[in-house]
Amino acid sequence: MPALPHRFERPTLLVVGCGDVGLRVLPLLRGRWRLLALTSSAERMPALRAAGAVPLLGNLDEARSLWRLGRLADAVLHLAPPPGQGARDTRTAALIAALARGGRTRCLVYGSTSGVYGDAGGARFDETRAVAPATDRARRRVDAEAQLRAYGRACGVRVSILRIPGIYASDRVGGHPRERLARGTPVLRPEDDVFTNHIHADDLARACVAALYRGLPQRVVHASDDTELTMGGYFELAARLCGLPSPPRISREEARRSLSPMLLSFMSESRRLDNQRLKQDLRLRLRYPTVETGLLA
């Protein structure tokens, strides 16, 4: 049979970091795209095949294993986390080098974090706010964003950056507040509490797809729902909906003495994300516009 004309060919998407959110993206695109998924684990390959993707074995920490990627994909969904240390995202650097060598990719969507802003003192703001990362973890994300935007400008690639807050879903590992409520983990008392932001995992997957189609070049978008709740308010709401006791409230000083550095870092940053670009640029209608609708579902 002769090859189909190019206009009838399905575009190819490569998912890098195909974890929970990536697996939610695959069924949304199955049949319309040829789907590839990069994995460093041979054990995950059957699961990726079952989800509808062709698995590719490669490791972002081993640049030589990525040599063929640049010739394979019209678009890339980059959801892989940075390395666990340092101020630079060497994994993103390795991916960019592979894609640039091939020259086929014309669209890339990157899942970043709202942590790049650091503490905003509870302010509500849009994507024009300057980043101010307070942790090495967030600095690595800022570095990845800068690398990707430079790559987009230099190589004519439409790079869309989604800054993502806390992801939740009842079927996501560690993604439902009932687990933390069951452990009795405390939250800050109201006078010390911080504003947090959330997105349901299914809505985040839909935001990734919308960015593939409608994201503007080198543009940042807040992938966040409409909720404006403090961290304590979020867990109290979840406790009420789950029929569990409300979490204990403690002072910031008590938190410093008793909680892990990771948890304490989340309790040290307060912000409210404006999500108008998500709705206007990407034209996404949230299925779960508030955490209450998402938790009830």
Buried (B, 14 or more C-beta within 10 A) or exposed (E): EEEEEEEEEEBBBBBBBBBBBBBBBBEBBEEEBBBBBBBEEEEBBEBBEEBBBBBBEBBBEEBEBBEEBBEBBBBBBBBBBBEEEEEBBBBBBBBBBBBBBBEBBBBBBBBBBBBBBBEBEBEEBEBEBEBEBBBBBBBBBBBBBEBBBEBBEEBEBBBBBBBBBBBBBEEBEEBBBBEBBEEEBBBBBEEBBBBBBBBBBBBBBBBBBBBBEEBBEBBBBBBBBBBBBBBBBBBBBBBEBBEBEBBEBBEBEBBEEEBEEEBBBBBBBBBBBBBEBBBEBBEBEBEBBBBBBBBEE
